[in-house]
Amino acid sequence: MTDPRASAPDQEKRLDQEKMEAKRRSGMFSPISGSYRLLRRWWRMAVQAEVDQPAVIEKIKADCSFTPRYSFLICMSAGIAILGLLLSSPAVVIGAMLLSPLMYPIMGAGFASATGDSAWLKDTGWALFLGTIIAVLFSAFVVLLSPLQTVTPEIASRTRPNLFDLAVALFSGLAGAYAMIRGGMGTIVGVAIATALMPPLAVVGFGLATANWAVFGGSLLLYFTNLMTIALTATVMAWLYGFRSYLSERQTQFQIFAMVVVFVGLAIPLGISLVRIGHEANISRSANGYIKDQFGPRARVSQIDIDFNASPVQVNASVFTPVINPGASEQSSRVLSRAFRETIEVQIEQYRVETGDDAAKAALAAVRAKEQQQAVETQVARLRDNLALIAGVGPDDVVVDSAKRRAIVMAKPLPGASLQTYRALEQRMVSQMPDWAINIQPPPTTLPELVVAEGELTSASKAKMELISWAALRSPMTMSMSGAQADLDVVATEMAKQNLFFSSNKVDEESRGRVRFVWMMPESGEQETE
């Protein structure tokens, strides 16, 4: 019988001693179970007792909701992250990591799950969902405005998640939850949480903007992996530190089972991806080493490109060697296929050079010049096809001067197309090929009419005059204008500023205030269209 005057700790200690003595008498006590009970008691009284659970929960809850400040930080972090990824600048990406806008909702989801607070969990889930949508859409918007839309190394590194990424998220979650519980919410949380979340989320936006679904899917899997791992890790840390749970024992067991299922479900595809990456690394290393061994120490392997998506795997290599080896490609294919038990095709392009660094460098320069020439030819072919499609003509009707980087095409009349349409098509091509001079010669469509008021062109007519000047400078046909003499003089003065002169003009005093333009046949000077 316990003494009612004894303090609560003394009573708890006495009860534990009585229970241990009862187990010892019944033969149920063992050194292992006793050590576990002592460790658990020490953890509860020495570690959990130092944590002010209500204060921690209040602090986390205060920043878990969706607010304008949270939205602003999401946009800023996503904007910095996507710019750093497009520039392939790790320093800029780190700047996005320091904002850490997704920290509190993720941790809040973990602690809400541990305590069984469904209202809190719903609030944090809503904030996470909206924050994710905003970050993806804002990143996609930045990419659409950016002239840089290529997959950089920083972007590519976040498109193939593996088991190591799960481990990084696990350690990040442990560090973040510990900082939350122990009160050290400084740089640890910023680095641990934002590093694992905002950059891959920005890559999701990049994949959406560029319609690159391989990038979109890979980065989305990485984001989901990091999000779930960090949230579940926070749940476990909250349990360990004794945060009060409103769940029944059965609900808690279900939570544990669900967490195990999620971790296993994430680990399986990530583990397969890690095995695949390791397999590809082994093939790359073996191909590089074996090709070098075939040609001896005096040869130099310039470049090795491996296409793992091809079936079978394609290996393309360039080698500078003093002695040509005719069977090198076939021999390499046989050895690598036998070593990895899959078909691997090897194509080795051999360049015979004398020994010495200068000779190898000269040969390398020749190869690079050839590659650049091939790139230019590809660019010219693409430009020719695009211009032919826009102008409604055949590719042979497009005149391209590769040396001067100029392209000219005479467009055919398109149904419903105005002069402004052809100018817009030319501007689109110029934006795609800014280092080329591109001229689309418009067909003889109807020319706009200019209005002269009080001895000068109206503002709307000045814009129309720019369009007429654009057409006159590009078309092989000539123009004439008609109107009152005073109005013709005003227009002629403006045209002369752009080095445009019309020798065949018609004076029509009855059309005072308006100047009309017509196309003229270059051979006879007769009017062709109005």
Stockholm file with secondary structure:
# STOCKHOLM 1.0

chainA/1-530         MTDPRASAPDQEKRLDQEKMEAKRRSGMFSPISGSYRLLRRWWRMAVQAEVDQPAVIEKIKADCSFTPRYSFLICMSAGIAILGLLLSSPAVVIGAMLLSPLMYPIMGAGFASATGDSAWLKDTGWALFLGTIIAVLFSAFVVLLSPLQTVTPEIASRTRPNLFDLAVALFSGLAGAYAMIRGGMGTIVGVAIATALMPPLAVVGFGLATANWAVFGGSLLLYFTNLMTIALTATVMAWLYGFRSYLSERQTQFQIFAMVVVFVGLAIPLGISLVRIGHEANISRSANGYIKDQFGPRARVSQIDIDFNASPVQVNASVFTPVINPGASEQSSRVLSRAFRETIEVQIEQYRVETGDDAAKAALAAVRAKEQQQAVETQVARLRDNLALIAGVGPDDVVVDSAKRRAIVMAKPLPGASLQTYRALEQRMVSQMPDWAINIQPPPTTLPELVVAEGELTSASKAKMELISWAALRSPMTMSMSGAQADLDVVATEMAKQNLFFSSNKVDEESRGRVRFVWMMPESGEQETE
#=GR chainA/1-530 SS CCCTTSCHHHHHHHHHHHHHHHHHHHTCCCHHHHHHHHHHHHIIIIIGGGCCHHHHHHHHHHTCSCCHHHHHHHHHHHHHHHHHHHTTCHHHHHHHHHHCTTHHHHHHHHHHHHHTCHHHHHHHHHHHHHHHHHHHHHHHHHHHHCSCCSCCHHHHTTSSCCHHHHHHHHHHHHHHHHHHHHTCCSHHHIIIIIHHHHHHHHHHHHHHHHTCHHHHHHHHHHHHHHHHHHHHHHHHHHHHTTCCCCSCHHHHHHHHHHHHHHHHHHHHHHHHHHHHHHHHHHHHHHHHHHHHHHHCTTCEEEEEEEETTSSSEEEEEEEEESSCCTTHHHHHHHHHHHHHTSCEEEEEEEEECCSSHHHHHHHHHHHHHHHHHHHHHHHHHHHHHHHHHHHTSCGGGCEEETTTTEEEEECCCCTTCCHHHHHHHHHHHHHHSTTSEEEEECCSCCCCCEEEETTEECHHHHHHHHHHHHHHHHCSSEEEEEECHHHHHHHHHHHHTTTCCCSCCEECGGGTTEEEEEEECTTTCCEEEC
#=GC SS_cons         CCCTTSCHHHHHHHHHHHHHHHHHHHTCCCHHHHHHHHHHHHIIIIIGGGCCHHHHHHHHHHTCSCCHHHHHHHHHHHHHHHHHHHTTCHHHHHHHHHHCTTHHHHHHHHHHHHHTCHHHHHHHHHHHHHHHHHHHHHHHHHHHHCSCCSCCHHHHTTSSCCHHHHHHHHHHHHHHHHHHHHTCCSHHHIIIIIHHHHHHHHHHHHHHHHTCHHHHHHHHHHHHHHHHHHHHHHHHHHHHTTCCCCSCHHHHHHHHHHHHHHHHHHHHHHHHHHHHHHHHHHHHHHHHHHHHHHHCTTCEEEEEEEETTSSSEEEEEEEEESSCCTTHHHHHHHHHHHHHTSCEEEEEEEEECCSSHHHHHHHHHHHHHHHHHHHHHHHHHHHHHHHHHHHTSCGGGCEEETTTTEEEEECCCCTTCCHHHHHHHHHHHHHHSTTSEEEEECCSCCCCCEEEETTEECHHHHHHHHHHHHHHHHCSSEEEEEECHHHHHHHHHHHHTTTCCCSCCEECGGGTTEEEEEEECTTTCCEEEC
//
